[in-house]
């Protein structure tokens, strides 16, 4: 695999993709509270990524992954699959992992 040297335009596109991923975490944060399902959080993220950002979720369909973001709760270390059966409770440890694709570049971030 060859390493390609990025142009200034490529680097700007990388910055945009990273910023978009960070924005998803910002918009979802107020929704992360007891009583919400991880499936609902995923739907909110998916709608924002596709409709507002005009980007693509890198997770959705990757090796069969069925959701747009990874949401890991408590003992799930990473890459948890959101579900309407998983309702958040007070005291849960929640990590949301977002990867978006915009103009061919990936922005990847997560927050606990």
C-alpha positions in Angstrom: 0.0 0.0 0.0 1.5 3.3 -1.1 1.3 6.4 1.1 -0.1 9.3 -0.8 1.0 12.9 -0.1 -2.1 15.0 0.6 -2.6 18.3 -1.2 -3.7 21.4 0.7 -7.3 20.8 -0.7 -7.2 17.2 0.6 -6.1 18.5 4.0 -9.0 21.0 4.1 -11.4 18.2 3.2 -10.0 16.1 6.0 -10.6 19.0 8.4 -14.2 19.3 7.3 -14.8 15.6 7.8 -13.4 15.7 11.3 -15.4 18.8 12.1 -18.6 17.1 10.9 -18.0 14.1 13.1 -17.4 16.3 16.1 -20.7 18.2 15.3 -22.6 14.9 15.5 -21.4 14.4 19.0 -22.4 18.0 19.9 -25.9 17.6 18.6 -26.5 14.2 20.2 -25.3 15.2 23.7 -28.5 16.8 24.9 -30.4 13.6 23.9 -28.2 11.2 26.0 -30.2 10.8 29.1 -32.0 8.1 31.1 -35.1 6.7 29.3 -33.8 7.1 25.7 -32.9 4.1 23.7 -29.6 3.7 21.9 -31.7 3.0 18.8 -33.3 6.5 19.1 -29.9 8.1 19.5 -28.7 6.3 16.4 -31.7 7.6 14.4 -31.1 11.2 15.5 -27.4 10.8 14.4 -28.3 9.2 11.1 -30.8 11.9 10.2 -28.3 14.6 11.1 -25.4 13.0 9.1 -27.5 12.3 6.0 -29.9 15.3 5.9 -28.1 18.2 7.6 -24.5 17.4 6.8 -25.1 15.7 3.4 -22.5 13.1 4.5 -22.4 9.4 4.8 -22.0 7.2 7.9 -18.9 5.1 7.5 -20.3 2.6 10.0 -23.6 1.8 8.3 -23.1 -1.4 6.3 -19.3 -1.7 7.1 -18.8 -5.5 7.3 -22.5 -5.8 7.9 -22.7 -3.2 10.7 -26.5 -2.3 10.8 -26.4 1.2 12.3 -25.0 4.6 11.6 -23.0 5.1 14.9 -21.5 2.8 17.5 -23.0 3.2 21.0 -21.3 1.3 23.8 -22.9 1.1 27.2 -21.2 0.0 30.4 -19.3 -3.3 29.8 -19.4 -3.0 26.0 -15.9 -1.9 25.3 -16.4 -0.5 21.8 -18.5 -0.8 18.6 -21.8 -1.4 20.4 -24.8 -1.8 18.1 -27.6 0.6 18.9 -31.0 -1.0 19.7 -34.5 0.0 20.6 -34.2 -2.7 23.3 -31.4 -0.9 25.1 -32.7 1.9 27.2 -30.2 4.2 29.1 -30.4 4.3 32.8 -29.1 6.8 35.3 -25.4 6.0 36.0 -24.8 4.2 32.7 -21.4 4.8 31.1 -22.0 5.6 27.4 -19.6 6.0 24.6 -20.7 7.2 21.2 -18.4 6.6 18.2 -19.0 8.5 15.0 -17.3 8.2 11.7 -18.6 10.2 8.7 -17.4 10.3 5.1 -17.5 13.7 3.3 -15.9 14.2 -0.1 -14.1 10.9 0.1 -12.5 11.6 3.5 -13.3 10.1 6.9 -13.8 12.0 10.1 -13.7 9.7 13.2 -14.3 10.6 16.8 -15.9 9.4 20.0 -17.0 10.7 23.3 -17.8 9.2 26.6 
